[in-house]
Amino acid sequence: MIINKVSYLSKNSLIKLNIENDPYLVRVEFFNDLNLGEGDEINFKEFKKVIDENSFNEAKDLALKKISKSQKTTYDIKLFLQKEEYDSYIIGRVLDFLYEYNLVNDEEFARNYICDKSNINKWPKNKIIYKLKQKGISDSIIDEYISQIDEDYEYDLARSLAIKKSNSNFSFENKQKVYRYLANKGFSYDIVSEVIGELFWWVIMYIYCAVETIVYTQDIVQMFLKDLRFIV
């Protein structure tokens, strides 16, 4: 196989090799190590290295374009490149490159994601944790940064959403709707119960009193029936 043409691409600082009229992109240092030029013959072993180098540069370029749009996790990049049909060796090289220049950092991603989703999107902890796990963030990283969400803040958030959802209707029927709404939002059982207990306290008290009245009435009836049997 013959190297037909060698050209330097200043845009991305790569060398384009035309081998048997097919283009391949390699780094400058890689090309220098080949110690070959236009018109030279390249053996199979060197050609295989050129193919791998070309795949790496193509995959790296795709990954850089992907992260230029928004911050990505290790899992995001892996999944993206797998869909582009790159093998694990090339994906590993791309990730090493991204790590080296701190272009992918799962801890930084988790910290920023938690801050944004909590303060801007008003998501509860459980929903944020679920979404982070979907993005491949480890439990240890999640546990380290999810603690930045204060429990009082979580309660106040649930309360404000419940008040808005209730629309000043604190009936028993609406209590069930608001409860389901908060649960579907991802708030914990404890917070949902506490908020519902505060806003719908009179409904809960009414039910409690009704139950107590029924129990008391049953006791009176039983006593009456007992006395009646004694008289008879």
TIGU-217696 format. One record per residue: residue in one letter; x, y, z of N, C-alpha, C, O in turn; residue number from 0. Coordinates in steps of 0.1 Angstrom, whole numbers, plus 5000, padded with zeros to 4 digits. Layout:
BEGIN
- rest, nu, nv, nw, cau, cav, caw, cu, cv, cw, ou, ov, ow, nr
- A, X, Y, Z, X, Y, Z, X, Y, Z, X, Y, Z, NUM
...
END
This chain:
BEGIN
- rest, nu, nv, nw, cau, cav, caw, cu, cv, cw, ou, ov, ow, nr
- M, 5008, 4988, 5000, 5000, 5000, 5000, 5009, 5012, 5000, 5019, 5013, 5007, 0
- I, 5005, 5022, 4992, 5013, 5034, 4990, 5006, 5047, 4996, 4993, 5048, 4995, 1
- I, 5013, 5055, 5003, 5008, 5068, 5008, 5008, 5078, 4996, 5019, 5082, 4991, 2
- N, 4996, 5081, 4991, 4995, 5089, 4979, 4998, 5104, 4982, 5004, 5111, 4974, 3
- K, 4992, 5108, 4994, 4993, 5122, 4996, 4993, 5125, 5011, 4987, 5117, 5019, 4
- V, 5001, 5135, 5016, 5001, 5139, 5030, 4998, 5154, 5031, 5004, 5162, 5024, 5
- S, 4987, 5157, 5039, 4984, 5172, 5040, 4981, 5175, 5055, 4976, 5167, 5062, 6
- Y, 4984, 5187, 5058, 4982, 5192, 5072, 4969, 5200, 5073, 4967, 5209, 5065, 7
- L, 4961, 5196, 5083, 4948, 5203, 5085, 4950, 5212, 5097, 4950, 5208, 5109, 8
- S, 4951, 5225, 5095, 4954, 5234, 5105, 4942, 5236, 5115, 4943, 5240, 5126, 9
- K, 4930, 5233, 5110, 4918, 5235, 5118, 4918, 5227, 5130, 4914, 5231, 5141, 10
- N, 4922, 5214, 5129, 4922, 5205, 5141, 4936, 5199, 5144, 4937, 5190, 5151, 11
- S, 4946, 5205, 5137, 4960, 5201, 5139, 4962, 5186, 5137, 4969, 5179, 5145, 12
- L, 4957, 5181, 5126, 4958, 5167, 5123, 4965, 5166, 5109, 4965, 5175, 5101, 13
- I, 4970, 5154, 5106, 4976, 5151, 5093, 4966, 5142, 5086, 4961, 5132, 5092, 14
- K, 4963, 5145, 5074, 4955, 5136, 5065, 4963, 5128, 5056, 4971, 5134, 5048, 15
- L, 4963, 5115, 5057, 4970, 5106, 5049, 4961, 5100, 5038, 4950, 5095, 5042, 16
- N, 4965, 5101, 5026, 4957, 5094, 5015, 4965, 5081, 5012, 4975, 5081, 5005, 17
- I, 4959, 5070, 5016, 4965, 5057, 5014, 4957, 5049, 5004, 4945, 5046, 5007, 18
- E, 4962, 5046, 4993, 4954, 5040, 4982, 4942, 5048, 4979, 4931, 5043, 4976, 19
- N, 4944, 5062, 4980, 4933, 5072, 4978, 4922, 5072, 4988, 4911, 5078, 4985, 20
- D, 4923, 5065, 4999, 4914, 5066, 5010, 4920, 5075, 5021, 4931, 5073, 5025, 21
- P, 4912, 5085, 5027, 4917, 5094, 5037, 4917, 5088, 5051, 4908, 5081, 5055, 22
- Y, 4928, 5091, 5058, 4929, 5087, 5072, 4935, 5099, 5080, 4944, 5106, 5075, 23
- L, 4929, 5102, 5092, 4934, 5113, 5100, 4942, 5108, 5112, 4938, 5099, 5119, 24
- V, 4954, 5114, 5113, 4963, 5110, 5124, 4969, 5122, 5131, 4969, 5133, 5125, 25
- R, 4973, 5121, 5143, 4980, 5132, 5150, 4994, 5134, 5144, 5000, 5125, 5138, 26
- V, 4999, 5146, 5146, 5012, 5150, 5140, 5023, 5141, 5146, 5031, 5136, 5139, 27
- E, 5022, 5139, 5159, 5033, 5131, 5166, 5032, 5116, 5161, 5042, 5110, 5160, 28
- F, 5020, 5111, 5159, 5018, 5098, 5153, 5025, 5097, 5139, 5032, 5087, 5137, 29
- F, 5022, 5107, 5131, 5028, 5107, 5117, 5043, 5107, 5118, 5050, 5101, 5110, 30
- N, 5048, 5116, 5127, 5063, 5117, 5128, 5069, 5103, 5132, 5080, 5100, 5127, 31
- D, 5062, 5096, 5141, 5067, 5083, 5145, 5067, 5073, 5134, 5075, 5063, 5134, 32
- L, 5058, 5074, 5124, 5058, 5065, 5113, 5071, 5067, 5104, 5075, 5057, 5098, 33
- N, 5075, 5079, 5104, 5088, 5082, 5096, 5086, 5078, 5081, 5094, 5073, 5075, 34
- L, 5074, 5082, 5076, 5070, 5079, 5062, 5066, 5092, 5055, 5062, 5102, 5062, 35
- G, 5065, 5092, 5042, 5061, 5104, 5035, 5054, 5100, 5022, 5051, 5088, 5020, 36
- E, 5050, 5110, 5014, 5043, 5107, 5001, 5052, 5098, 4993, 5064, 5100, 4991, 37
- G, 5045, 5088, 4987, 5051, 5079, 4978, 5057, 5067, 4985, 5061, 5057, 4979, 38
- D, 5058, 5067, 4998, 5064, 5056, 5006, 5053, 5044, 5007, 5041, 5047, 5007, 39
- E, 5059, 5032, 5008, 5050, 5021, 5010, 5048, 5019, 5025, 5058, 5020, 5033, 40
- I, 5036, 5015, 5029, 5033, 5013, 5043, 5029, 4998, 5045, 5021, 4993, 5037, 41
- N, 5035, 4991, 5055, 5032, 4977, 5057, 5019, 4975, 5064, 5013, 4985, 5069, 42
- F, 5015, 4963, 5065, 5002, 4960, 5071, 5001, 4964, 5086, 4991, 4969, 5091, 43
- K, 5012, 4961, 5094, 5012, 4964, 5108, 5011, 4979, 5110, 5003, 4984, 5119, 44
- E, 5018, 4987, 5102, 5017, 5002, 5103, 5003, 5007, 5099, 4998, 5016, 5104, 45
- F, 4998, 5000, 5088, 4985, 5004, 5083, 4974, 5002, 5094, 4965, 5010, 5095, 46
- K, 4975, 4991, 5101, 4966, 4988, 5112, 4966, 4999, 5122, 4956, 5003, 5128, 47
- K, 4978, 5003, 5126, 4979, 5014, 5135, 4973, 5027, 5130, 4967, 5035, 5138, 48
- V, 4974, 5030, 5117, 4968, 5041, 5111, 4953, 5041, 5112, 4946, 5050, 5115, 49
- I, 4947, 5029, 5110, 4933, 5027, 5110, 4928, 5030, 5125, 4918, 5037, 5126, 50
- D, 4935, 5024, 5135, 4931, 5027, 5149, 4932, 5041, 5152, 4924, 5047, 5159, 51
- E, 4943, 5048, 5147, 4945, 5062, 5150, 4934, 5070, 5144, 4929, 5080, 5149, 52
- N, 4930, 5067, 5132, 4919, 5074, 5124, 4906, 5072, 5132, 4899, 5082, 5134, 53
- S, 4903, 5060, 5137, 4891, 5058, 5145, 4891, 5066, 5157, 4881, 5072, 5161, 54
- F, 4903, 5066, 5164, 4904, 5074, 5176, 4901, 5089, 5174, 4893, 5095, 5181, 55
- N, 4907, 5094, 5163, 4905, 5109, 5160, 4890, 5112, 5156, 4885, 5122, 5159, 56
- E, 4884, 5103, 5149, 4870, 5105, 5145, 4861, 5104, 5157, 4852, 5113, 5159, 57
- A, 4863, 5094, 5166, 4855, 5093, 5178, 4858, 5105, 5187, 4848, 5110, 5193, 58
- K, 4870, 5109, 5189, 4873, 5120, 5197, 4866, 5133, 5192, 4861, 5140, 5200, 59
- D, 4866, 5135, 5179, 4859, 5146, 5173, 4844, 5146, 5176, 4838, 5156, 5179, 60
- L, 4838, 5134, 5175, 4824, 5133, 5178, 4821, 5136, 5192, 4811, 5143, 5196, 61
- A, 4830, 5131, 5201, 4828, 5133, 5216, 4829, 5147, 5219, 4821, 5152, 5227, 62
- L, 4839, 5154, 5213, 4841, 5169, 5216, 4828, 5177, 5211, 4824, 5186, 5218, 63
- K, 4823, 5173, 5200, 4811, 5180, 5195, 4799, 5177, 5205, 4791, 5186, 5207, 64
- K, 4798, 5165, 5210, 4788, 5162, 5219, 4788, 5170, 5232, 4778, 5175, 5237, 65
- I, 4800, 5171, 5238, 4801, 5178, 5251, 4801, 5193, 5249, 4800, 5200, 5259, 66
- S, 4803, 5198, 5237, 4802, 5212, 5234, 4788, 5217, 5236, 4786, 5229, 5238, 67
- K, 4778, 5208, 5234, 4764, 5212, 5236, 4760, 5213, 5250, 4752, 5222, 5254, 68
- S, 4764, 5203, 5258, 4761, 5203, 5272, 4770, 5193, 5279, 4776, 5184, 5273, 69
- Q, 4771, 5195, 5292, 4780, 5186, 5301, 4775, 5172, 5300, 4763, 5169, 5301, 70
- K, 4785, 5162, 5299, 4781, 5148, 5298, 4789, 5140, 5308, 4799, 5144, 5314, 71
- T, 4783, 5128, 5311, 4790, 5119, 5320, 4798, 5109, 5313, 4796, 5108, 5300, 72
- T, 4806, 5101, 5320, 4813, 5090, 5314, 4803, 5080, 5307, 4806, 5076, 5295, 73
- Y, 4792, 5077, 5313, 4782, 5068, 5308, 4776, 5074, 5295, 4774, 5066, 5285, 74
- D, 4773, 5087, 5295, 4768, 5093, 5283, 4777, 5091, 5271, 4772, 5088, 5260, 75
- I, 4790, 5094, 5273, 4800, 5093, 5262, 4801, 5078, 5257, 4801, 5076, 5245, 76
- K, 4802, 5069, 5267, 4803, 5055, 5263, 4791, 5051, 5255, 4793, 5045, 5244, 77
- L, 4779, 5054, 5259, 4767, 5050, 5252, 4766, 5056, 5238, 4763, 5050, 5229, 78
- F, 4770, 5069, 5237, 4770, 5076, 5225, 4780, 5070, 5215, 4776, 5067, 5203, 79
- L, 4792, 5067, 5219, 4802, 5061, 5210, 4799, 5046, 5206, 4802, 5042, 5196, 80
- Q, 4793, 5039, 5216, 4788, 5026, 5213, 4778, 5026, 5202, 4778, 5017, 5193, 81
- K, 4769, 5035, 5202, 4759, 5036, 5192, 4765, 5040, 5178, 4759, 5037, 5168, 82
- E, 4776, 5047, 5179, 4784, 5050, 5167, 4793, 5038, 5162, 4800, 5039, 5152, 83
- E, 4792, 5027, 5170, 4798, 5015, 5166, 4813, 5015, 5168, 4821, 5009, 5160, 84
- Y, 4818, 5022, 5178, 4833, 5022, 5181, 4835, 5011, 5191, 4826, 5009, 5200, 85
- D, 4846, 5004, 5191, 4849, 4994, 5200, 4854, 4999, 5213, 4857, 5011, 5215, 86
- S, 4855, 4990, 5223, 4858, 4995, 5237, 4872, 5001, 5238, 4875, 5009, 5246, 87
- Y, 4881, 4996, 5230, 4895, 5001, 5230, 4895, 5016, 5226, 4902, 5024, 5232, 88
- I, 4888, 5019, 5215, 4888, 5033, 5210, 4880, 5042, 5220, 4884, 5053, 5223, 89
- I, 4869, 5037, 5226, 4861, 5044, 5235, 4870, 5047, 5248, 4869, 5058, 5253, 90
- G, 4878, 5037, 5252, 4886, 5039, 5264, 4897, 5050, 5261, 4900, 5058, 5270, 91
- R, 4902, 5050, 5249, 4912, 5061, 5245, 4906, 5074, 5245, 4912, 5084, 5250, 92
- V, 4894, 5075, 5240, 4887, 5088, 5240, 4884, 5093, 5254, 4886, 5105, 5257, 93
- L, 4880, 5084, 5262, 4877, 5088, 5276, 4889, 5092, 5283, 4889, 5102, 5291, 94
- D, 4900, 5085, 5281, 4913, 5089, 5287, 4917, 5104, 5283, 4922, 5112, 5291, 95
- F, 4915, 5107, 5270, 4918, 5120, 5265, 4909, 5130, 5272, 4913, 5141, 5276, 96
- L, 4896, 5127, 5273, 4886, 5137, 5279, 4889, 5139, 5294, 4888, 5150, 5299, 97
- Y, 4893, 5128, 5301, 4897, 5129, 5315, 4910, 5138, 5317, 4910, 5146, 5326, 98
- E, 4919, 5136, 5308, 4932, 5143, 5309, 4930, 5158, 5309, 4937, 5165, 5315, 99
- Y, 4920, 5162, 5301, 4917, 5177, 5299, 4905, 5181, 5307, 4900, 5192, 5305, 100
- N, 4901, 5172, 5316, 4890, 5175, 5325, 4877, 5179, 5317, 4869, 5187, 5322, 101
- L, 4875, 5173, 5306, 4863, 5176, 5298, 4852, 5167, 5302, 4840, 5170, 5299, 102
- V, 4854, 5156, 5309, 4844, 5148, 5315, 4848, 5145, 5329, 4859, 5140, 5332, 103
- N, 4839, 5149, 5338, 4842, 5148, 5352, 4829, 5145, 5359, 4820, 5153, 5361, 104
- D, 4827, 5132, 5363, 4814, 5128, 5369, 4811, 5135, 5382, 4799, 5138, 5385, 105
- E, 4821, 5138, 5390, 4818, 5145, 5403, 4813, 5159, 5400, 4804, 5163, 5407, 106
- E, 4820, 5166, 5391, 4816, 5179, 5388, 4802, 5179, 5382, 4794, 5188, 5385, 107
- F, 4799, 5169, 5373, 4786, 5168, 5367, 4775, 5167, 5378, 4765, 5174, 5378, 108
- A, 4778, 5158, 5387, 4768, 5155, 5398, 4765, 5167, 5406, 4754, 5171, 5410, 109
- R, 4776, 5174, 5410, 4775, 5186, 5418, 4766, 5197, 5411, 4757, 5203, 5417, 110
- N, 4769, 5199, 5398, 4762, 5209, 5390, 4748, 5205, 5388, 4738, 5213, 5388, 111
- Y, 4746, 5192, 5385, 4732, 5187, 5382, 4723, 5188, 5394, 4712, 5193, 5393, 112
- I, 4728, 5185, 5406, 4720, 5186, 5418, 4717, 5200, 5421, 4705, 5203, 5425, 113
- C, 4726, 5209, 5419, 4724, 5223, 5422, 4713, 5229, 5413, 4704, 5236, 5417, 114
- D, 4714, 5226, 5400, 4705, 5231, 5390, 4691, 5225, 5391, 4681, 5232, 5391, 115
- K, 4690, 5212, 5393, 4677, 5205, 5393, 4670, 5209, 5406, 4657, 5209, 5407, 116
- S, 4677, 5211, 5417, 4671, 5215, 5430, 4666, 5229, 5430, 4655, 5232, 5434, 117
- N, 4675, 5238, 5426, 4672, 5253, 5427, 4664, 5258, 5415, 4656, 5267, 5417, 118
- I, 4666, 5253, 5403, 4660, 5258, 5391, 4647, 5250, 5388, 4636, 5256, 5386, 119
- N, 4649, 5237, 5387, 4637, 5228, 5383, 4628, 5224, 5394, 4618, 5219, 5392, 120
- K, 4633, 5227, 5407, 4626, 5224, 5419, 4623, 5209, 5420, 4612, 5205, 5424, 121
- W, 4633, 5201, 5417, 4631, 5186, 5418, 4634, 5182, 5433, 4643, 5187, 5439, 122
- P, 4627, 5172, 5438, 4631, 5166, 5451, 4643, 5157, 5450, 4647, 5153, 5439, 123
- K, 4648, 5153, 5461, 4660, 5144, 5462, 4658, 5131, 5454, 4667, 5128, 5446, 124
- N, 4647, 5125, 5457, 4645, 5111, 5451, 4645, 5112, 5435, 4651, 5103, 5429, 125
- K, 4639, 5122, 5430, 4639, 5123, 5415, 4653, 5126, 5410, 4657, 5120, 5399, 126
- I, 4661, 5134, 5417, 4674, 5138, 5412, 4683, 5125, 5413, 4691, 5122, 5404, 127
- I, 4682, 5118, 5424, 4690, 5105, 5426, 4687, 5095, 5414, 4696, 5089, 5409, 128
- Y, 4674, 5094, 5411, 4669, 5085, 5401, 4676, 5089, 5387, 4681, 5080, 5380, 129
- K, 4675, 5102, 5384, 4680, 5106, 5371, 4696, 5105, 5371, 4701, 5102, 5360, 130
- L, 4703, 5107, 5382, 4717, 5106, 5382, 4721, 5091, 5380, 4731, 5089, 5373, 131
- K, 4714, 5082, 5386, 4717, 5068, 5384, 4715, 5064, 5369, 4722, 5056, 5364, 132
- Q, 4705, 5070, 5363, 4702, 5067, 5349, 4714, 5072, 5340, 4717, 5066, 5329, 133
- K, 4721, 5082, 5345, 4733, 5087, 5338, 4746, 5080, 5342, 4757, 5085, 5338, 134
- G, 4745, 5070, 5350, 4756, 5062, 5353, 4765, 5067, 5364, 4776, 5063, 5366, 135
- I, 4760, 5077, 5372, 4767, 5082, 5383, 4767, 5073, 5395, 4757, 5067, 5398, 136
- S, 4779, 5070, 5401, 4780, 5060, 5412, 4772, 5065, 5424, 4771, 5077, 5427, 137
- D, 4769, 5055, 5432, 4762, 5058, 5445, 4771, 5066, 5454, 4766, 5075, 5461, 138
- S, 4784, 5064, 5454, 4793, 5071, 5463, 4793, 5086, 5460, 4793, 5094, 5468, 139
- I, 4793, 5089, 5447, 4793, 5103, 5442, 4780, 5110, 5445, 4779, 5121, 5450, 140
- I, 4769, 5102, 5443, 4755, 5108, 5446, 4754, 5111, 5461, 4749, 5122, 5464, 141
- D, 4758, 5101, 5469, 4757, 5103, 5484, 4765, 5115, 5488, 4761, 5122, 5498, 142
- E, 4776, 5117, 5482, 4785, 5128, 5487, 4779, 5142, 5484, 4781, 5151, 5492, 143
- Y, 4772, 5143, 5472, 4767, 5157, 5469, 4752, 5159, 5471, 4748, 5170, 5471, 144
- I, 4745, 5148, 5472, 4730, 5150, 5474, 4727, 5156, 5488, 4717, 5162, 5490, 145
- S, 4737, 5155, 5497, 4735, 5160, 5511, 4735, 5176, 5511, 4731, 5182, 5521, 146
- Q, 4739, 5182, 5499, 4738, 5196, 5499, 4724, 5202, 5498, 4722, 5214, 5500, 147
- I, 4714, 5193, 5496, 4700, 5197, 5496, 4696, 5196, 5511, 4695, 5185, 5516, 148
- D, 4692, 5207, 5517, 4688, 5207, 5531, 4674, 5201, 5532, 4665, 5203, 5524, 149
- E, 4672, 5194, 5543, 4659, 5188, 5546, 4648, 5198, 5547, 4637, 5196, 5542, 150
- D, 4651, 5209, 5553, 4641, 5220, 5555, 4637, 5226, 5541, 4625, 5229, 5539, 151
- Y, 4647, 5227, 5532, 4644, 5232, 5519, 4635, 5222, 5512, 4626, 5227, 5505, 152
- E, 4638, 5210, 5513, 4629, 5199, 5507, 4615, 5200, 5512, 4606, 5199, 5504, 153
- Y, 4613, 5202, 5525, 4600, 5203, 5531, 4593, 5215, 5525, 4581, 5215, 5521, 154
- D, 4600, 5227, 5526, 4594, 5239, 5521, 4590, 5238, 5506, 4579, 5244, 5502, 155
- L, 4598, 5232, 5498, 4595, 5230, 5484, 4582, 5222, 5482, 4573, 5225, 5475, 156
- A, 4581, 5211, 5490, 4569, 5202, 5489, 4557, 5210, 5494, 4546, 5208, 5488, 157
- R, 4558, 5217, 5504, 4547, 5225, 5510, 4542, 5235, 5500, 4530, 5237, 5498, 158
- S, 4551, 5242, 5493, 4547, 5253, 5484, 4540, 5247, 5472, 4530, 5252, 5467, 159
- L, 4545, 5235, 5467, 4539, 5228, 5456, 4525, 5223, 5460, 4515, 5223, 5452, 160
- A, 4524, 5218, 5472, 4511, 5213, 5477, 4500, 5224, 5478, 4489, 5222, 5475, 161
- I, 4505, 5236, 5483, 4496, 5247, 5485, 4490, 5252, 5471, 4479, 5254, 5469, 162
- K, 4500, 5252, 5462, 4496, 5256, 5448, 4487, 5246, 5442, 4477, 5250, 5435, 163
- K, 4489, 5233, 5444, 4481, 5223, 5438, 4467, 5222, 5444, 4457, 5220, 5438, 164
- S, 4467, 5225, 5457, 4454, 5224, 5465, 4444, 5235, 5460, 4432, 5233, 5461, 165
- N, 4450, 5246, 5456, 4441, 5258, 5452, 4431, 5261, 5463, 4420, 5265, 5460, 166
- S, 4436, 5261, 5475, 4428, 5265, 5487, 4416, 5255, 5490, 4407, 5259, 5497, 167
- N, 4416, 5244, 5483, 4406, 5234, 5485, 4412, 5223, 5494, 4419, 5214, 5489, 168
- F, 4408, 5223, 5507, 4414, 5214, 5516, 4404, 5203, 5520, 4403, 5198, 5532, 169
- S, 4396, 5198, 5511, 4386, 5188, 5513, 4393, 5174, 5513, 4405, 5173, 5509, 170
- F, 4385, 5164, 5517, 4391, 5151, 5518, 4395, 5146, 5504, 4405, 5139, 5502, 171
- E, 4386, 5148, 5494, 4389, 5144, 5480, 4402, 5150, 5475, 4410, 5144, 5469, 172
- N, 4403, 5163, 5478, 4415, 5170, 5473, 4428, 5166, 5480, 4439, 5166, 5475, 173
- K, 4426, 5162, 5492, 4437, 5157, 5500, 4444, 5145, 5493, 4456, 5144, 5492, 174
- Q, 4436, 5136, 5488, 4441, 5124, 5481, 4448, 5128, 5468, 4458, 5122, 5465, 175
- K, 4443, 5138, 5461, 4449, 5143, 5449, 4463, 5149, 5451, 4472, 5147, 5444, 176
- V, 4463, 5158, 5462, 4476, 5164, 5465, 4486, 5154, 5470, 4498, 5155, 5466, 177
- Y, 4482, 5144, 5477, 4491, 5134, 5482, 4497, 5127, 5470, 4509, 5125, 5470, 178
- R, 4489, 5122, 5460, 4494, 5115, 5449, 4503, 5124, 5440, 4513, 5120, 5435, 179
- Y, 4500, 5137, 5440, 4508, 5147, 5432, 4522, 5148, 5438, 4532, 5147, 5430, 180
- L, 4523, 5149, 5451, 4536, 5150, 5457, 4544, 5137, 5456, 4556, 5137, 5454, 181
- A, 4537, 5126, 5458, 4543, 5113, 5457, 4549, 5111, 5442, 4560, 5106, 5441, 182
- N, 4541, 5115, 5432, 4545, 5113, 5418, 4557, 5123, 5415, 4565, 5120, 5406, 183
- K, 4558, 5134, 5422, 4569, 5143, 5420, 4582, 5137, 5425, 4593, 5142, 5421, 184
- G, 4581, 5127, 5434, 4593, 5121, 5439, 4597, 5124, 5453, 4608, 5120, 5458, 185
- F, 4588, 5131, 5461, 4591, 5134, 5475, 4590, 5121, 5483, 4582, 5112, 5480, 186
- S, 4598, 5121, 5494, 4598, 5109, 5502, 4584, 5108, 5510, 4577, 5118, 5511, 187
- Y, 4582, 5096, 5515, 4569, 5093, 5522, 4568, 5102, 5534, 4558, 5108, 5537, 188
- D, 4579, 5104, 5541, 4579, 5112, 5554, 4576, 5126, 5551, 4568, 5132, 5558, 189
- I, 4581, 5132, 5541, 4579, 5146, 5537, 4564, 5148, 5532, 4558, 5157, 5536, 190
- V, 4560, 5139, 5524, 4546, 5140, 5519, 4536, 5139, 5530, 4527, 5146, 5531, 191
- S, 4538, 5129, 5539, 4529, 5128, 5551, 4529, 5140, 5560, 4519, 5144, 5565, 192
- E, 4541, 5146, 5562, 4542, 5157, 5571, 4535, 5169, 5565, 4528, 5177, 5572, 193
- V, 4537, 5171, 5552, 4531, 5183, 5545, 4515, 5181, 5545, 4508, 5190, 5548, 194
- I, 4511, 5169, 5541, 4497, 5167, 5540, 4490, 5168, 5554, 4479, 5173, 5556, 195
- G, 4498, 5163, 5564, 4493, 5165, 5578, 4491, 5179, 5583, 4482, 5182, 5590, 196
- E, 4500, 5188, 5578, 4499, 5202, 5582, 4488, 5209, 5574, 4480, 5216, 5580, 197
- L, 4487, 5207, 5561, 4477, 5214, 5553, 4463, 5209, 5555, 4453, 5216, 5554, 198
- F, 4462, 5196, 5557, 4449, 5190, 5557, 4446, 5184, 5571, 4439, 5174, 5573, 199
- W, 4451, 5191, 5582, 4450, 5186, 5595, 4435, 5184, 5600, 4432, 5175, 5607, 200
- W, 4426, 5194, 5595, 4413, 5193, 5600, 4405, 5180, 5594, 4397, 5175, 5600, 201
- V, 4409, 5177, 5581, 4404, 5165, 5575, 4408, 5152, 5583, 4400, 5144, 5586, 202
- I, 4421, 5152, 5586, 4426, 5141, 5594, 4419, 5140, 5608, 4416, 5130, 5613, 203
- M, 4418, 5152, 5614, 4412, 5153, 5627, 4397, 5148, 5626, 4392, 5142, 5635, 204
- Y, 4390, 5152, 5616, 4376, 5149, 5614, 4375, 5133, 5613, 4366, 5127, 5619, 205
- I, 4384, 5127, 5605, 4383, 5113, 5603, 4386, 5106, 5617, 4380, 5096, 5621, 206
- Y, 4396, 5112, 5624, 4400, 5106, 5637, 4388, 5106, 5647, 4385, 5097, 5654, 207
- C, 4381, 5118, 5647, 4370, 5120, 5656, 4358, 5111, 5652, 4351, 5105, 5661, 208
- A, 4356, 5109, 5639, 4345, 5101, 5634, 4348, 5086, 5639, 4339, 5079, 5643, 209
- V, 4360, 5082, 5637, 4364, 5068, 5641, 4362, 5066, 5656, 4356, 5056, 5661, 210
- E, 4366, 5076, 5664, 4365, 5076, 5678, 4350, 5075, 5682, 4346, 5068, 5692, 211
- T, 4342, 5083, 5675, 4328, 5083, 5678, 4321, 5069, 5675, 4313, 5065, 5683, 212
- I, 4325, 5063, 5664, 4320, 5050, 5661, 4324, 5040, 5671, 4316, 5032, 5675, 213
- V, 4336, 5040, 5675, 4341, 5031, 5685, 4334, 5033, 5698, 4330, 5023, 5705, 214
- Y, 4332, 5045, 5702, 4325, 5048, 5715, 4311, 5044, 5714, 4306, 5038, 5724, 215
- T, 4304, 5046, 5703, 4290, 5042, 5701, 4289, 5027, 5702, 4280, 5022, 5708, 216
- Q, 4298, 5020, 5696, 4298, 5005, 5696, 4300, 5000, 5710, 4293, 4990, 5714, 217
- D, 4308, 5007, 5718, 4310, 5003, 5732, 4297, 5005, 5740, 4293, 4996, 5748, 218
- I, 4290, 5016, 5737, 4278, 5019, 5745, 4267, 5008, 5741, 4260, 5003, 5750, 219
- V, 4266, 5005, 5728, 4256, 4995, 5724, 4259, 4981, 5730, 4250, 4975, 5734, 220
- Q, 4272, 4978, 5730, 4275, 4965, 5736, 4272, 4964, 5751, 4267, 4954, 5756, 221
- M, 4275, 4976, 5758, 4271, 4976, 5772, 4256, 4975, 5774, 4251, 4969, 5783, 222
- F, 4249, 4982, 5766, 4234, 4982, 5767, 4229, 4967, 5765, 4220, 4963, 5772, 223
- L, 4234, 4961, 5754, 4230, 4947, 5751, 4233, 4938, 5763, 4226, 4928, 5766, 224
- K, 4245, 4940, 5769, 4249, 4932, 5780, 4239, 4934, 5792, 4235, 4924, 5799, 225
- D, 4236, 4946, 5795, 4227, 4949, 5806, 4213, 4944, 5803, 4206, 4939, 5812, 226
- L, 4209, 4944, 5791, 4196, 4939, 5787, 4195, 4924, 5789, 4185, 4919, 5794, 227
- R, 4206, 4917, 5786, 4206, 4902, 5788, 4205, 4899, 5803, 4199, 4889, 5807, 228
- F, 4212, 4908, 5811, 4212, 4906, 5825, 4198, 4907, 5831, 4193, 4900, 5840, 229
- I, 4190, 4917, 5826, 4177, 4920, 5831, 4167, 4909, 5827, 4159, 4904, 5835, 230
- V, 4169, 4904, 5815, 4160, 4893, 5810, 4164, 4880, 5818, 4158, 4870, 5815, 231
END
